[in-house]
Amino acid sequence: MTSALYPTYPRADLSFKHGEGAWLTAENGDRYLDFSAGVAVLSLGHNHPHLVETLKRAADAPWHVSNLFRIPQAERLAERLCAATFADLVFFTNSGAEAVECAIKTTRKFHAVAGRPERYRLITFEGAFHGRTLATIAAGGNAKYLEGFGPPVEGFDQVPFGDYDAVEAAITPETAGLLLEPIQGEGGLRIFAPSFLARLRALCDARGLLLVLDEVQCGVGRTGKFLACEHAGVAPDIAALAKGLGGGFPLGACLATREAAKGMTIGAHGSTFGGNPLAAAVGGAVLDIVLADGFMARVARLGALLRQRLAELEDRYPSLIEEVRGEGLMFGLKMKIPNGDFAVAARAEGLLTVLAGDNVVRLVPPLVIDESDIAAAASRLSAACARLAAPAEKLGAA
């Protein structure tokens, strides 16, 4: 079938008519357990009653007024984000890429207003993914995303993943800060060690650099902490959020300390849609659930259970699964076979997953799953493994 959409996605021939919690019902009536969650976006799953009711109420008020006027919903959401994190100030965006763009601009402006405009470069890490704008693809440094779009935006110096010596060696008089994801999502669920993050924080403090964290995918409770960097006891100067913040509604945020954001004065940045009443109301509803007592402890507990089931799968199928990676409810299976083959087999068994770099299959379910959902996922993953292992076993027997 010919589509009027840009052909930039290899879309599965599958569409859905209903969702509830972690489950989706396809147009043909087949049910799928959604461990993709819209690429880690649906923090509260499908059709969450509190989000639905909030959106309905918000739709009866002005949807959009622009940032030329006060938006009380955005002010309240910003206050709650600051209370829950290191931040003093928030800029709202519509996406993760925009949030990272704002973080990059905030970092550069910090140095410029301090009389150091030459300090504009950010050190980033191989395997990173920071978005699809011209600046964020340059920050990520992935050749396939850069190809065909002209000279990469200047100002990014990549170093190997987790290489502290390389970070130190990359610092020049033009360095403004470090930009990294505490857990690389698109890069294959690779986790920076807590001790490494702590060393980076100390290095930034010693050298007058800003520590900028991209928590677009791993933030908002996904790892059992509101920000993934909390596992390391590290506070950044700037952080980007999105995905789970809106629970499916487009919403991103750049969080910063007052000091780091001192250059972001009137006219320094803007967004027509960012933080409009509708988006901010939904974001507030997400925080109502995620910041409730015990919610993130529950995510951590369910994450430990899911890790156990995935480890059992790794033990049973060592010819297919090389490694289990992750934290909280953000996991990746490093495969020994093409990850796309495994995703197709899982979908045939009624489980939706997401591909990632380094030949990884991501499992990023809604944070509201329960034990029965984990049992169902384990069963479907096991069936997918059996489906893929059978041909290999037959070949070996021959």
C-alpha positions in Angstrom: 0.0 0.0 0.0 1.4 3.4 -1.0 1.5 5.9 1.9 1.8 9.7 1.8 4.1 9.6 4.8 7.9 10.0 4.4 9.3 6.5 4.0 11.8 7.0 6.8 10.6 4.2 9.0 10.6 0.5 8.4 7.0 0.2 9.8 5.6 -3.2 10.7 2.3 -4.0 9.0 0.4 -3.7 12.2 -2.0 -1.1 13.6 -3.9 -1.0 16.8 -7.5 0.0 17.8 -7.4 -0.3 21.6 -4.9 -0.2 24.5 -5.2 -0.9 28.2 -2.2 -0.9 30.6 0.6 -2.8 28.9 -1.7 -4.5 26.3 -2.6 -3.5 22.8 -5.3 -4.9 20.6 -4.6 -4.9 16.8 -7.2 -4.0 14.2 -7.6 -7.8 13.5 -8.3 -8.5 17.2 -4.9 -10.0 18.0 -3.5 -8.9 21.5 0.1 -7.9 22.1 2.0 -7.3 25.3 3.6 -3.9 24.8 7.2 -4.0 26.1 8.1 -1.2 23.7 5.8 1.4 25.3 6.1 3.7 22.2 9.9 3.6 22.6 9.9 4.1 26.4 7.3 6.9 26.2 4.2 5.3 27.7 5.3 5.5 31.4 1.8 4.9 32.6 0.8 2.5 29.8 -2.2 2.8 27.5 -5.5 4.5 28.5 -4.5 5.3 32.1 -7.6 6.7 33.7 -5.9 9.6 35.5 -4.2 10.7 32.3 -7.4 10.3 30.3 -9.5 12.3 32.8 -6.8 15.0 33.1 -6.6 15.4 29.3 -10.4 15.6 29.0 -10.6 18.3 31.6 -7.7 20.2 30.1 -9.4 20.0 26.7 -12.2 22.1 28.0 -9.8 25.0 28.9 -7.6 26.9 26.5 -5.3 24.4 24.8 -2.7 26.9 23.8 -2.0 30.5 24.5 1.8 30.7 23.7 4.6 31.7 26.0 3.7 35.4 25.6 1.5 34.9 28.6 1.7 33.1 31.9 0.8 29.4 31.9 -0.1 28.3 35.5 0.0 24.6 34.5 3.5 24.9 33.3 4.6 26.9 36.3 3.2 24.2 38.6 4.9 21.4 36.6 8.2 23.2 36.7 8.0 23.7 40.4 7.3 20.0 40.9 10.2 19.0 38.7 12.6 21.3 40.6 11.3 19.9 43.9 12.0 16.3 42.7 15.4 17.0 41.3 18.6 19.1 41.4 17.1 21.8 39.3 16.1 25.4 40.0 14.7 26.3 36.5 12.9 24.5 33.7 12.4 25.2 30.0 9.6 23.1 28.3 9.9 21.7 24.9 7.9 19.3 22.7 10.5 16.5 22.3 13.7 15.1 23.6 15.8 16.4 20.8 14.5 19.9 21.6 15.3 19.4 25.3 18.9 18.4 24.4 19.2 21.4 22.0 18.2 23.7 24.9 20.7 22.0 27.1 23.5 22.6 24.5 22.5 26.2 24.1 22.3 26.7 27.9 25.8 25.3 28.3 27.3 27.5 25.6 25.5 30.6 26.9 26.7 30.0 30.4 30.3 30.4 29.3 29.5 33.2 26.9 28.0 35.5 29.6 30.9 34.7 31.8 33.2 36.2 29.2 34.4 32.9 27.8 32.6 32.6 24.4 35.4 30.4 23.1 34.2 27.6 25.4 31.4 26.1 23.3 32.5 22.5 22.7 31.0 19.5 24.4 32.7 16.1 24.9 30.3 13.3 24.0 30.6 9.5 24.0 30.6 6.8 21.2 27.3 5.0 21.0 25.4 8.1 22.1 22.0 9.2 20.7 20.8 12.7 21.5 18.2 13.3 18.8 17.7 13.9 15.1 18.2 17.7 14.8 21.4 18.9 13.1 23.1 19.7 16.4 22.0 16.5 18.2 23.1 14.2 15.3 26.4 15.9 15.5 26.5 15.3 19.2 25.7 11.6 18.7 28.3 11.2 16.0 26.6 8.2 14.4 27.8 8.2 10.7 24.5 6.8 9.4 22.5 9.6 10.9 25.0 12.3 9.7 25.2 11.0 6.1 23.8 13.3 3.5 23.1 16.3 5.7 26.2 18.4 4.9 29.0 19.3 7.3 28.3 18.2 10.9 27.5 21.1 13.3 30.7 22.1 15.0 31.4 21.8 18.7 31.4 18.1 19.6 34.3 15.9 20.5 33.6 12.2 20.8 35.5 9.8 23.1 35.2 6.1 23.6 32.5 4.8 26.0 33.6 4.9 29.6 37.1 6.0 28.9 38.0 8.6 31.6 41.6 9.1 30.3 40.2 10.0 26.9 37.8 12.5 28.5 40.7 14.2 30.3 42.8 14.2 27.1 39.9 15.7 25.1 39.5 18.8 27.3 40.8 22.0 25.6 40.5 25.7 26.4 37.3 25.5 24.1 35.6 22.8 26.2 32.3 23.9 27.8 31.2 20.6 29.3 30.4 16.9 29.0 27.2 15.5 27.5 26.1 11.9 28.1 23.2 9.6 28.8 23.7 7.8 32.1 22.3 4.7 30.3 22.6 4.7 26.5 19.2 3.7 25.1 19.6 3.7 21.4 23.3 2.8 21.9 22.4 -0.6 23.3 21.5 -0.2 27.0 25.1 0.4 28.0 25.3 1.8 31.5 28.0 4.2 32.7 29.3 2.9 36.0 28.3 5.0 39.1 32.0 5.5 39.9 32.6 6.9 36.4 29.8 9.4 36.7 31.2 10.5 40.0 34.6 11.0 38.5 33.1 13.1 35.7 31.3 15.3 38.2 34.5 15.9 40.1 36.4 16.6 36.9 33.8 19.2 35.8 34.0 20.9 39.2 37.7 21.0 39.0 37.9 22.3 35.4 35.0 24.7 35.4 32.9 22.6 33.1 29.2 21.8 33.1 27.9 18.2 33.4 25.0 17.8 31.1 22.9 14.6 31.2 20.5 13.4 28.6 17.9 11.5 30.6 15.3 11.6 27.8 14.9 7.9 27.9 16.2 6.8 31.3 14.6 9.6 33.4 11.1 10.0 34.9 11.3 6.9 37.1 12.3 4.4 34.3 15.2 3.0 36.4 13.5 3.1 39.8 14.8 6.6 40.5 13.3 9.8 39.1 16.7 10.5 37.4 19.0 7.6 36.5 22.0 9.7 37.8 20.6 9.3 41.3 21.9 5.7 41.4 25.4 7.3 41.3 24.6 10.0 43.8 25.5 12.5 41.1 23.7 15.8 40.4 24.2 17.4 36.9 24.2 21.1 36.1 21.7 20.5 33.3 19.5 17.6 32.3 17.2 16.9 29.4 13.9 15.0 29.9 11.1 13.9 27.5 9.6 10.5 26.6 8.0 9.3 29.8 7.3 12.9 31.1 4.2 13.2 29.0 3.1 9.6 29.2 2.5 9.7 25.4 1.7 13.4 25.0 4.6 15.3 23.3 6.5 17.0 26.2 10.1 17.6 26.9 12.0 19.7 29.5 15.5 21.1 30.0 16.3 21.3 33.7 19.1 23.4 35.1 20.5 25.0 38.2 20.1 28.7 38.4 23.8 29.2 38.0 24.0 27.0 34.8 21.0 28.8 33.3 22.2 32.4 34.1 22.7 33.2 30.4 19.1 32.2 29.4 17.5 35.6 29.7 14.7 37.1 27.8 15.1 36.3 24.1 17.8 33.8 24.5 15.6 30.8 23.6 12.0 30.1 22.7 9.3 27.6 21.8 5.9 28.3 20.4 4.3 25.1 21.7 6.6 24.2 24.6 4.8 23.8 27.9 1.4 24.8 26.6 -1.6 24.2 29.0 -2.6 20.9 27.5 0.9 19.4 27.6 1.7 20.8 31.1 -1.6 19.4 32.5 -0.8 15.9 31.2 2.8 16.1 32.5 1.4 17.0 35.9 -0.8 14.0 35.9 2.2 11.8 35.1 4.0 13.2 38.1 1.0 12.6 40.3 1.5 8.9 39.7 5.3 8.6 39.3 6.1 10.7 42.4 3.5 9.0 44.6 4.9 7.2 47.7 6.2 3.8 46.8 5.9 4.0 43.0 9.5 4.1 42.1 10.3 1.5 44.8 7.8 -0.7 43.0 9.5 -0.1 39.7 12.8 -1.2 41.2 11.2 -4.3 42.7 9.5 -5.3 39.4 12.7 -4.5 37.6 14.6 -7.0 39.8 11.9 -9.6 39.0 12.2 -9.0 35.3 16.0 -9.2 35.4 15.7 -12.6 37.1 13.4 -13.9 34.4 15.7 -12.5 31.7 18.7 -14.1 33.3 16.9 -17.5 33.3 16.3 -17.0 29.6 19.9 -16.2 29.0 20.9 -19.4 30.9 18.5 -21.5 28.8 19.4 -20.1 25.4 23.2 -19.2 25.5 23.3 -19.6 21.7 20.9 -16.7 21.3 21.5 -14.3 24.2 24.9 -13.0 25.0 24.1 -10.6 27.9 21.3 -9.0 29.9 21.8 -5.3 30.5 19.7 -2.7 32.2 18.3 -1.1 35.4 14.8 -0.7 36.7 12.3 -1.3 33.8 14.9 -0.5 31.1 16.5 -3.7 29.8 18.3 -4.9 26.8 19.1 -8.3 25.5 22.5 -8.4 23.7 21.9 -11.0 21.0 24.1 -13.5 19.2 21.7 -13.6 16.3 20.5 -10.5 14.4 18.4 -8.5 16.8 15.8 -7.8 14.1 15.2 -11.6 13.8 14.5 -11.8 17.5 12.1 -8.9 17.5 10.1 -10.5 14.6 10.0 -13.8 16.5 8.8 -12.0 19.7 6.1 -10.1 17.8 4.9 -13.4 16.3 4.5 -14.6 19.9 2.6 -11.4 20.9 5.3 -9.3 22.4 6.4 -5.9 21.2 10.0 -4.9 21.6 12.4 -2.2 20.3 15.7 -2.5 18.6 18.9 -0.8 19.8 22.5 -0.5 18.7 25.1 -3.0 19.5 22.7 -5.8 18.3 20.4 -5.3 21.3 16.7 -5.8 21.7 15.2 -3.3 24.2 12.5 -4.2 26.7 11.0 -0.9 28.1 7.5 -1.7 29.3 5.1 0.8 30.9 6.1 1.4 34.5 2.6 0.3 35.7 3.1 -3.4 34.7 2.6 -6.0 37.4 3.9 -9.5 38.1 1.4 -11.2 35.7 2.7 -9.0 32.8 6.3 -10.0 33.6 5.3 -13.7 33.6 3.5 -13.2 30.3 6.5 -11.4 28.8 8.8 -14.2 30.0 6.6 -16.8 28.5 6.5 -15.0 25.1 10.2 -14.4 25.1 10.8 -18.1 25.9 8.6 -19.1 23.0 10.4 -16.7 20.7 13.7 -18.2 21.8 12.4 -21.7 21.2 11.2 -20.7 17.7 14.6 -19.4 16.8 16.7 -22.1 18.5 14.8 -25.0 16.8 16.4 -24.5 13.4 19.9 -24.3 14.9 19.3 -27.5 17.0 18.1 -29.3 13.8 21.2 -28.2 12.0 23.4 -29.4 14.8 21.7 -32.8 14.9 22.2 -33.2 11.1 
